[in-house]
């Protein structure tokens, strides 16, 4: 049996960078955002709410110049 939780991280990107980004540049920005966020979260799950979590999925959403990444976590009860 598992218990579940969600961890959310927000990253801001300069508006001007996004406004003029080509498809390739946007892909690069998203890759950097996800890479940095994944590194932070993978370290954070060790202590988040007592630790022992594993990431089972994620969702990246863009709001204006903010990227919000939510991670679904689970651990053994």
C-alpha positions in Angstrom: 0.0 0.0 0.0 1.2 3.5 -0.9 0.6 7.0 0.3 0.8 9.9 -2.2 1.8 13.5 -2.1 2.6 16.4 -4.6 5.6 18.6 -4.7 5.5 21.8 -6.8 8.4 23.9 -8.0 8.1 27.2 -9.9 10.8 28.7 -12.2 10.7 32.2 -13.7 12.0 32.9 -17.2 12.5 36.4 -18.5 9.5 37.5 -20.5 11.6 38.9 -23.3 13.3 35.5 -23.7 10.0 33.7 -24.1 8.4 36.4 -26.3 11.1 36.0 -29.0 11.8 32.3 -28.6 11.7 30.1 -31.7 10.5 26.5 -31.3 14.1 25.3 -30.9 14.9 28.0 -28.3 11.7 27.2 -26.3 12.6 23.5 -26.3 16.0 24.5 -25.0 14.5 26.7 -22.2 12.1 23.9 -21.2 14.9 21.4 -21.1 17.0 23.6 -18.8 14.0 24.3 -16.6 13.1 20.6 -16.3 16.7 19.5 -15.8 17.3 22.0 -13.0 13.9 21.3 -11.3 14.4 17.6 -11.5 17.8 17.9 -9.8 16.3 20.0 -7.0 13.3 17.7 -6.5 15.3 14.5 -6.5 17.4 15.9 -3.6 14.3 17.3 -1.9 12.3 14.1 -1.8 14.8 12.7 0.6 13.6 15.0 3.3 10.2 16.1 2.1 7.5 15.2 4.7 9.9 12.7 6.3 11.5 11.3 3.2 11.2 8.0 1.4 9.4 9.3 -1.6 9.8 8.4 -5.2 8.6 10.5 -8.2 6.1 8.7 -10.3 5.0 11.5 -12.7 5.3 15.2 -13.4 3.4 17.9 -15.2 4.9 21.1 -16.6 2.6 24.1 -17.0 3.5 27.6 -18.3 1.8 30.6 -16.8 3.0 33.7 -18.6 6.8 33.7 -17.8 6.5 31.2 -14.9 7.0 27.4 -15.4 5.2 25.4 -12.7 6.2 21.8 -12.4 4.2 19.5 -10.2 5.5 16.0 -9.2 3.3 13.2 -8.0 5.2 11.3 -5.3 4.5 8.0 -3.5 6.1 6.0 -0.7 5.3 2.8 1.1 3.0 3.2 4.1 
